[in-house]
């Protein structure tokens, strides 16, 4: 199948606000300036579906996006923005923890890190958190268009070491600008559907096919 429709569903703080159906979900976690919204828009060929902002830390809620009424993408609150209070950081952490620990329909969490930089302590904590919650710990290294091929190889190796990823753990360089890695991510999603015995398979689509 090819994606025909994608739409914003709800921004939630509490578990009671989550959609109450059983659609499978894929969540995206990362620092507040790592490009989660841009990546979601790129994957879905939608420029303005997930709202981007030049102000880090704007994503403070759990944002749900419906895809053809079959599954959802979930944009988790961005972490690591220095200009917010400790109380606000604690609130965001609690919101993420509530979602990860209570969402039975969640198939996988993709963690985004900036390929240009060494993962922060908060990145490491999030990766460990995701793994502790029973997920694979798939890492998407954003902004790969900023580096050449040799630099990408070097940075991916460094990120895997810093996050203490297992040898066969998945890390994919991606760029919302050039769409690099787009189909690698969709291949992973298709594999996760198959592993979970969910009868959904997405075909590759061109940007012009879905506005």
N, C-alpha and C positions, 0 to 999 in steps of 0.2 A: 504494500500500500504506500501511497504518497500522502504526506500531510496536506490537508485541505484547509483546516481552520485551527487557529490557536488564539486563545483569549485569556485575559486576566480574570481570575475568579474572586480572590479575596486576600486582604492583608490581615493576618491574625497575630494576636499576642498569646492568647490562652488556647488550651487544647479544645475547649468547647466551641471555638470559632473555626476549627479546621473543617474542611469538607467532610461530610459524614458518610460518603459512599466508599466503595472498596477499590477504587482505581489505583493501579500501581504508580509509585512516585519515584523520581530521581531528584535528589537534593544537591545544591551547589553551595559550598562553603568557602570562605576565604576572607582575606583582609579587605577593609573597606574600599581600597583603591586598586584592587587587583583586576577588576573588569568582569564581575559576574554577570551584571545586566547586559553588557555588550556581548558576552559570549552566548547568553540565552537568545538574544536577538539574532545573532549570526547563525546559530544552529537552526532556528526556526524561520530564517529568511524574513524577519520582521524588524524593521528599523526602530520602531518606537514602542514595542510591546512591553518589554521590561524597561522601566524608566531609569535612564542614566543621569548622573549628576557630576558636575565638576567639584562638588563639595563632598569629600570623603565622609563616610559615616551616615549617609542619608538612608540606607536600607536598614531600618531599625525594627522591622517586622518580618514575619514569615510570609512571603508572597507566593501565592499559588497560581500556576498558569495551566489551563486546560489545553490538551492537544487532541483534537478530533473526538473528544468525549471518551477517549480510550486510556489515556494516562496523563500524568502531570509532571511538569518541572516545578521545583520549589527553590526559591531564592532565599537563603538564610541570612540573618543579620550579619553585616560586615563587622569584623572585629579588628582591633589593633589601632584604632584612631586615637591619637594622643590627646586631642583637645576635648575629650569628654570626661566627665567625672568618674570616679571609681564606682559610684553607685550606678551610673548608667551602664558602665562596662559589665557590672555584676548582673544587671537586668538583662542585657543582651545575652550573656552567658547562660542565664537561667532559661531564656526563651529557646535558645538552641538546644540545651540539654533536654527540656521538656519535649521538644519535637523528636529528637533522636531516640529518646528512651521510650516513647509512647506511640510511635507511628508504625503500626503493624504493616501498612501497605508500602512502606519505604523499601525499595529494592537495593539502592546503592547511594552512596554519598561521594560526589566528586569534589576533591579539594583543589582549589586554585591557588597557585603561587606564582609570583612574578619571576620569570625565567632569568631576569637580569641580576637578581639579588639573592643573597644567601637567605634561606628561610629564617624567620624570626623565632624567638622562643614561643610566641603565641601560635605560629604555624606548626611548630613541633608539638605543642600541647593539643592542637586541634587534630593533627594526624593521629596521635596516640589515642585521643578521645574517640575518633571515628573507628579505629581498629578495635578498641575496647568494646565498642557497641556492636561489634560483630560484622562490620563491613570490610570490604577488601582494601580500602585505602587507595583508590585510583586518583592519581595526581594529574592535573592539567596545568602545564607550565605556560602561562599566558605571555603575550607580547613578544612572541618568537620572531616577529618581523623586524625587531630592533637589533637582531644579532645575525651574524653570518653562520654558515653551516658548521664550521669548526667550533665556533663559540657555543652554538646550541648543544653540540655533543659534550663539550666540557661542562657546561652549566647543568645539563641533565645529570651527569655523573655526580657533580657536587651536591645537587639537591637530594639525590637518592641517599648519598652518604650522610648528609645533615639530618634528614628525616629518619635515618636508620631503616630505610625500606628494605624489604627482603629482595633477594636477587631477582626473582621472577615477578616482582610487583610492577604494576603498570604505571608508566609516566608518559604523557603525550604532550609534545610542544604544540601550542595552538596560537592562532592570531585572529582576532575579530576583524582586523583590517584587511588581511589577505586571504582569510578563510582557511589558512593552513590548519590541518588537523581536524577539520570539520567532519570528514567522513570516517576518520579513525574513531571519533567519539560516537558517531552513529553506529559503527560496527560493534563497538563495545556495548552500546545499549541493546542492539539486536541480540548479541550473545547473552546478555543478562535476561532478556525476555525468554530466550530458549532455555537457559539454565533453570529458570523458575517455571518452566512449562506454561508460559503465557503465549497464546496464539496471536502474536503481533510481530510483524516483520516490516520494517520500513525500507523503501527503495530510495536510492539516491535521487535527489532533485536539484534542479538548477534554481538559481536565485530568482529568475524571471517567472518561475512557475508558482511562486507563493509570495504574495505581497501582504 
